[in-house]
């Protein structure tokens, strides 16, 4: 391990949060083969450590232990499950700084964003600690003489959770909080690029007193770990956050066992800025929508459509704000950190080159940043033509594409012209237009004159090929419960 990596790890106060083994059945497990996966700091390339790379057989063992633990966990009083989740939440709060630093080390995001993610992640555990108490038996007005009817909500069984590298803590708690509150047991697979954040949550779950087998974290190669879960009939629900391409693959693999699926897949978010918008606010909020998490966000603004009367002014202000963004290592708390891997950088380069070749105008950036191989300059492309790749593919990086439009109908049509439908951003001060356009946009979420819309109490999810189901809110528990109808005759 390099001196840099050692010094960064030294900033973690509680070293027990840095775990290198999978967590199965209340025990920390290495791979029987000794196989490991190396984890590096994207800012420096330094080796941070390694985690166990488990086999398919070892991954099945995680399902064994989750299945064995399910009856007792499901039988607990909801108040008992709630109390354990609340302890887990408090431990996340108490270890906020260490959890944030672990995230910066392996994911690279600025430390202030990492702290915000820990708060966001903990809020789901707190929210579902309360929701655990609320699924009640529902009466149904009988249509049969002398019959009483009830609807019960019961946990489905073992839930498989597959989480991405861009929000390694929040995506796990958003899924696990709902599943555990519903009475399900969990097998979770974190991204191999950011496994330490998930393992730290397992350490805190153990301290909180979650029984062995209730919450399991299995590290390793995705295909090796996850495929056995898709084929195992004991895994009754699968929740995945990641690309639409992988989502389609998991959809097919789960067909034989007819699992309940929750999928938060790709995004290709449009921003619509109308001439009547507050231009200063529109620029400021679009900056947030584009450059949060260095652009590596499924909610990231990919296509920025601006009405022609204010287009030039918007372009100039947006480009000026982009030039002012600070770039650096996450621990220095810049506005833009490194990208996750070389493929991400190559995609930025390809999208910029393609757009410029087809006639776009480069207003700033456009190249790798001198700080290192995984840094890319915050970039603004104006006058991006319709056939440019960046208007049809999720960029997932700090490259913004600006396009003028002339009519409301044109803006709506161009915004909807995608297979994705996760979130759209709308800027206008006309209440009638806000209503019309919000209704017309084919997206699961619409943010009006703001960027921040997510949180534990809201149902997060998209339309079309941006996913299935919803996470967060009371709806987030539905995938982890079955409705049982009981019709009773007392005669």
C-alpha positions in Angstrom: 0.0 0.0 0.0 1.4 3.4 -0.9 2.2 6.1 1.6 -0.7 8.2 0.2 -3.3 5.4 0.7 -2.0 4.7 4.2 -2.3 8.4 5.2 -5.8 8.5 3.8 -6.8 5.3 5.6 -5.3 6.8 8.8 -8.0 9.5 8.7 -10.6 6.8 9.5 -11.1 6.9 13.2 -12.8 3.5 13.7 -10.6 1.1 11.8 -13.1 -1.7 12.4 -15.3 -0.1 9.7 -12.8 -1.0 7.1 -13.7 -4.6 6.4 -12.1 -6.8 3.7 -14.4 -9.9 4.1 -17.9 -10.7 3.1 -20.5 -10.8 5.8 -22.7 -13.9 5.8 -24.7 -15.4 8.6 -23.2 -13.0 11.2 -19.6 -14.0 10.3 -16.9 -12.3 8.3 -15.9 -14.6 5.4 -13.0 -14.8 3.0 -13.2 -16.8 -0.3 -12.2 -20.4 0.2 -10.0 -20.0 -2.9 -8.3 -17.0 -1.5 -9.5 -14.9 -4.4 -9.6 -11.1 -3.8 -10.5 -7.9 -5.7 -8.3 -4.9 -5.4 -9.9 -1.5 -4.7 -8.2 1.8 -5.7 -8.6 5.5 -5.1 -9.9 7.0 -8.4 -8.3 10.3 -7.5 -4.7 9.0 -7.2 -4.8 5.5 -8.5 -3.4 4.3 -5.2 -4.2 0.8 -4.0 -6.6 1.1 -1.0 -7.0 -2.6 -0.1 -8.8 -5.7 -1.2 -12.0 -7.6 -0.6 -12.9 -11.2 -0.8 -14.1 -12.5 -4.2 -16.6 -15.2 -3.4 -17.5 -18.1 -5.6 -21.0 -19.0 -6.8 -21.2 -21.8 -4.2 -20.3 -19.3 -1.4 -22.9 -16.9 -2.8 -25.6 -19.6 -2.6 -24.6 -20.1 1.1 -25.6 -16.5 1.7 -29.1 -17.4 0.4 -29.1 -20.5 2.7 -28.4 -18.4 5.8 -30.9 -15.6 4.8 -33.5 -18.3 4.1 -32.9 -19.9 7.5 -33.1 -16.5 9.3 -36.3 -15.5 7.5 -39.0 -17.2 9.7 -37.7 -15.7 12.9 -37.1 -12.3 11.5 -40.6 -12.2 9.9 -42.2 -13.4 13.1 -40.7 -10.5 15.2 -43.1 -7.8 16.3 -42.9 -4.8 13.9 -41.9 -2.7 16.9 -38.9 -5.1 17.5 -37.7 -4.8 13.9 -38.2 -1.0 14.1 -36.1 -0.8 17.3 -33.2 -2.6 15.6 -33.4 -0.4 12.5 -33.4 2.7 14.7 -30.2 1.5 16.4 -28.6 1.0 13.0 -29.7 4.5 12.0 -28.1 6.0 15.2 -24.9 4.2 14.5 -24.7 5.6 11.0 -25.2 9.1 12.5 -22.5 8.6 15.1 -20.1 7.3 12.5 -21.0 9.8 9.8 -17.5 11.2 9.3 -15.8 7.9 9.0 -18.5 6.6 6.6 -18.1 9.7 4.4 -14.3 9.4 4.3 -14.5 5.7 3.3 -16.8 6.7 0.5 -14.4 9.4 -0.7 -11.5 7.0 -0.7 -13.1 4.4 -2.9 -15.6 6.5 -4.9 -13.8 9.9 -5.2 -16.8 12.2 -4.6 -16.1 15.5 -2.8 -16.2 15.0 1.0 -19.2 17.4 1.4 -21.2 15.4 -1.1 -20.2 12.2 0.7 -21.4 13.6 4.1 -24.6 14.5 2.4 -25.0 11.0 1.1 -24.5 9.5 4.5 -27.2 11.7 5.9 -29.4 10.7 2.9 -28.7 7.1 3.4 -29.4 7.2 7.2 -32.7 8.9 6.5 -34.0 5.8 4.8 -33.2 3.6 7.7 -34.9 6.1 10.1 -37.9 6.3 7.8 -38.4 2.6 7.4 -37.9 2.1 11.2 -41.1 4.0 11.5 -42.9 2.4 8.5 -42.1 -1.0 9.9 -44.9 -0.4 12.4 -47.5 0.7 9.9 -48.6 -2.1 7.5 -51.9 -3.0 9.0 -54.6 -5.5 8.3 -57.2 -3.9 6.0 -60.8 -4.8 6.1 -62.8 -5.3 2.9 -66.6 -4.8 2.7 -68.0 -8.2 2.1 -69.9 -9.1 -1.0 -70.8 -12.6 0.4 -73.4 -13.3 3.1 -72.0 -14.2 6.5 -68.4 -13.7 5.4 -65.6 -11.5 6.8 -62.8 -10.4 4.6 -59.3 -9.1 5.4 -56.2 -8.2 3.4 -52.8 -9.0 5.1 -49.4 -7.8 4.0 -46.7 -10.4 4.6 -43.0 -10.3 3.7 -42.1 -12.2 0.5 -38.9 -13.9 1.8 -35.3 -13.4 0.9 -34.6 -10.2 -1.0 -31.5 -9.7 -3.3 -30.2 -6.2 -3.5 -27.6 -5.1 -6.1 -26.1 -1.7 -5.7 -24.0 0.7 -7.9 -20.7 2.5 -7.3 -22.0 6.1 -7.6 -24.1 6.1 -4.4 -22.7 3.1 -2.6 -24.3 3.8 0.8 -27.6 5.4 0.0 -28.7 2.9 -2.6 -28.1 0.0 -0.2 -30.0 1.6 2.7 -32.9 2.7 0.5 -33.4 -0.9 -0.5 -32.4 -2.7 2.7 -34.4 -0.4 5.0 -37.6 -1.2 3.1 -36.9 -4.9 2.9 -35.9 -5.3 6.5 -38.8 -3.2 7.7 -41.2 -5.4 5.7 -39.8 -8.5 7.4 -37.6 -9.8 4.6 -34.0 -11.0 5.0 -31.4 -9.6 2.7 -28.5 -10.7 0.5 -26.7 -7.7 -0.9 -24.0 -7.3 -3.6 -22.2 -4.0 -3.7 -20.2 -2.8 -6.7 -16.7 -4.3 -6.8 -15.4 -0.7 -7.2 -16.9 0.5 -4.0 -17.4 -2.4 -1.6 -16.0 -0.9 1.6 -19.0 1.4 2.1 -21.4 -1.6 2.1 -19.1 -3.6 4.4 -19.0 -0.7 6.8 -22.8 -0.8 6.9 -22.7 -4.5 7.7 -20.3 -3.8 10.6 -22.8 -1.3 12.0 -25.7 -3.6 11.4 -23.9 -6.2 13.5 -23.3 -3.7 16.3 -27.0 -2.7 16.1 -28.0 -6.2 16.9 -29.5 -7.4 13.6 -29.6 -11.2 14.0 -27.2 -13.4 12.0 -28.4 -14.1 8.5 -30.8 -11.1 8.4 -28.4 -8.8 6.5 -25.7 -10.4 4.4 -23.2 -8.6 2.1 -21.4 -10.7 -0.5 -18.4 -9.3 -2.4 -17.0 -10.6 -5.7 -17.5 -10.6 -9.4 -21.1 -9.6 -10.3 -21.9 -12.5 -12.6 -20.5 -15.0 -10.1 -22.3 -13.6 -7.1 -25.6 -12.5 -8.6 -26.5 -15.2 -11.1 -27.1 -17.9 -8.4 -29.5 -15.5 -6.8 -31.5 -15.0 -10.0 -31.9 -18.7 -10.4 -32.8 -19.5 -6.7 -36.5 -19.7 -6.1 -36.0 -18.8 -2.4 -35.0 -15.3 -3.5 -38.4 -13.8 -4.0 -37.5 -10.2 -4.8 -34.6 -8.6 -6.5 -33.9 -4.9 -6.4 -31.2 -3.4 -8.7 -29.8 0.0 -9.4 -27.6 0.3 -12.5 -27.6 0.5 -16.3 -30.6 -0.4 -18.4 -28.5 -3.0 -20.3 -27.7 -4.9 -17.1 -31.3 -4.4 -15.9 -32.6 -6.2 -19.1 -30.2 -9.1 -18.4 -31.4 -9.5 -14.8 -35.0 -9.3 -16.0 -34.4 -12.3 -18.3 -32.5 -14.2 -15.7 -35.2 -13.8 -13.1 -38.0 -14.9 -15.4 -37.8 -18.6 -14.6 -38.4 -18.0 -10.9 -40.9 -15.2 -11.4 -39.4 -12.8 -8.9 -40.7 -9.4 -7.9 -38.4 -6.9 -9.5 -37.6 -3.3 -8.6 -35.2 -1.6 -11.0 -33.8 1.9 -11.1 -32.1 2.0 -14.4 -30.6 4.5 -16.8 -31.5 8.2 -17.0 -31.3 10.7 -19.8 -32.7 13.7 -18.0 -33.8 16.8 -20.0 -33.8 20.3 -18.7 -36.4 22.7 -20.2 -35.7 26.4 -19.7 -38.4 28.7 -21.0 -38.0 32.3 -21.7 -40.2 33.3 -18.8 -37.9 31.5 -16.3 -35.9 33.2 -13.6 -32.6 32.9 -15.6 -30.3 33.2 -12.6 -32.2 30.4 -10.8 -32.3 28.3 -14.0 -28.6 28.5 -14.4 -27.8 27.8 -10.8 -30.2 24.8 -10.6 -29.1 23.4 -13.9 -25.5 23.5 -12.7 -26.5 21.4 -9.7 -28.5 19.0 -11.9 -25.5 18.6 -14.3 -22.5 18.5 -12.1 -23.5 16.8 -8.8 -21.4 13.7 -8.2 -19.1 15.0 -11.1 -22.0 14.2 -13.4 -22.1 10.6 -12.4 -25.7 10.5 -11.4 -28.7 8.8 -13.0 -30.6 12.1 -12.2 -27.9 14.1 -14.0 -29.0 16.6 -16.6 -28.0 15.3 -20.0 -29.9 17.4 -22.5 -30.4 21.1 -21.7 -33.1 22.7 -24.0 -33.3 26.5 -23.7 -35.9 28.7 -25.4 -34.3 30.8 -28.1 -35.0 34.3 -26.8 -32.8 33.5 -23.7 -30.6 30.9 -25.2 -27.4 33.0 -25.8 -27.7 34.6 -22.3 -28.1 31.2 -20.7 -25.2 29.7 -22.6 -22.9 32.5 -21.5 -23.9 32.4 -17.9 -23.8 28.6 -17.7 -20.4 28.4 -19.4 -19.0 31.1 -17.0 -20.3 29.2 -14.0 -18.8 25.9 -15.4 -15.3 27.5 -15.9 -15.4 28.6 -12.2 -15.9 25.0 -10.9 -13.0 23.7 -8.8 -11.6 20.3 -9.7 -9.6 18.1 -7.3 -9.4 15.1 -4.9 -12.5 14.4 -2.9 -10.8 15.1 0.4 -10.0 18.7 -0.7 -13.8 19.1 -1.2 -13.8 20.4 -4.8 -16.9 20.8 -6.9 -15.8 18.2 -9.4 -13.9 15.0 -8.4 -12.5 12.2 -10.5 -14.6 9.9 -12.6 -14.9 6.3 -11.5 -12.8 4.5 -14.2 -11.1 4.8 -17.6 -14.2 3.8 -19.5 -16.1 6.8 -18.0 -13.4 9.2 -19.2 -13.3 7.6 -22.7 -17.1 8.1 -23.0 -16.7 11.9 -22.2 -14.0 12.1 -24.9 -16.1 10.2 -27.4 -19.2 12.4 -26.8 -17.3 15.6 -27.1 -15.4 14.6 -30.2 -18.6 13.4 -31.9 -20.6 16.5 -31.0 -17.8 18.8 -32.3 -17.4 16.9 -35.5 -21.1 17.3 -36.1 -21.1 21.0 -35.6 -21.4 21.7 -31.8 -19.6 24.7 -30.3 -17.1 24.1 -27.5 -17.6 26.8 -24.8 -15.2 25.4 -22.2 -13.4 22.2 -21.2 -13.4 19.3 -23.6 -10.3 17.4 -22.5 -8.8 15.3 -19.7 -7.8 17.4 -16.7 -4.1 17.7 -15.9 -4.8 16.4 -12.3 -4.7 12.8 -13.4 -6.1 10.1 -15.8 -9.5 9.9 -14.3 -10.2 13.7 -14.1 -12.1 15.4 -17.0 -12.6 19.1 -17.4 -16.1 20.4 -16.8 -17.3 20.9 -20.3 -20.0 22.9 -22.1 -21.1 22.2 -25.6 -23.5 24.6 -27.3 -25.6 24.2 -30.5 -25.5 20.5 -30.2 -27.1 18.9 -33.3 -29.9 16.3 -33.0 -27.8 13.5 -34.3 -25.0 13.9 -31.8 -24.4 10.9 -29.5 -24.6 12.9 -26.4 -28.3 13.6 -27.1 -29.1 9.9 -27.3 -26.8 8.3 -24.8 -26.4 8.8 -21.0 -23.1 10.7 -20.6 -22.5 10.1 -16.9 -19.9 12.7 -16.6 -19.2 16.5 -16.5 -20.1 17.3 -20.1 -23.2 19.5 -20.7 -25.1 19.7 -24.0 -27.0 22.9 -24.7 -29.7 23.0 -27.4 -32.1 25.9 -28.5 -35.8 25.4 -29.0 -38.6 27.6 -30.4 -41.9 26.2 -29.2 -43.4 24.5 -26.1 -44.5 21.5 -28.3 -41.0 21.1 -29.7 -39.4 21.1 -26.3 -41.8 18.5 -25.0 -41.3 16.3 -28.0 -37.6 16.5 -27.8 -37.5 15.8 -24.1 -39.7 12.7 -24.5 -37.8 11.4 -27.5 -35.9 8.8 -25.5 -36.3 5.3 -24.1 -35.6 6.7 -20.6 -38.0 8.4 -18.3 -36.5 8.9 -14.8 -36.5 12.6 -14.1 -37.1 15.9 -16.0 -36.3 19.4 -15.0 -38.5 22.4 -15.9 -37.9 26.1 -15.5 -40.8 28.5 -16.0 -42.8 31.1 -14.0 -46.1 30.5 -15.9 -48.3 28.3 -13.8 -50.4 27.2 -16.7 -47.2 26.2 -18.6 -45.8 24.4 -15.6 -49.0 22.3 -15.3 -49.2 21.5 -19.1 -45.6 20.6 -19.4 -45.4 18.6 -16.2 -48.4 16.5 -17.4 -46.9 16.1 -20.9 -43.4 14.9 -19.8 -43.1 11.1 -19.8 -40.9 10.9 -16.7 -41.5 9.4 -13.3 -40.3 12.6 -11.5 -40.5 16.2 -12.6 -38.6 19.0 -10.8 -40.0 22.5 -11.3 -37.6 25.4 -10.7 -35.4 23.3 -8.5 -33.1 20.3 -8.6 -33.4 18.6 -5.2 -36.5 16.5 -5.2 -35.5 13.1 -3.7 -35.7 11.9 -0.1 -37.0 9.1 2.0 -40.7 10.1 2.0 -41.0 10.3 -1.8 -41.5 7.4 -4.3 -38.3 7.4 -6.5 -38.5 5.7 -9.9 -39.0 6.1 -13.6 -41.1 5.3 -16.6 -40.3 3.4 -19.8 -36.8 1.8 -19.7 -35.7 3.7 -16.7 -37.1 1.0 -14.4 -39.8 -0.8 -12.6 -41.5 0.0 -9.3 -40.6 2.7 -6.8 -38.1 3.0 -3.9 -38.6 5.2 -0.9 -42.0 6.3 0.7 -44.5 3.7 1.7 -44.5 2.4 -1.9 -40.9 1.3 -1.4 -42.1 -1.6 0.9 -44.6 -2.9 -1.6 -42.1 -5.0 -3.6 -41.1 -6.8 -0.4 -44.6 -7.8 0.7 -47.3 -10.0 -0.7 -51.0 -9.3 -0.2 -52.9 -12.3 1.4 -56.7 -12.2 1.2 -58.5 -14.1 4.0 -62.3 -14.8 3.7 -63.7 -16.1 6.9 -67.1 -17.6 7.8 -67.8 -17.9 11.5 -70.8 -20.2 11.1 
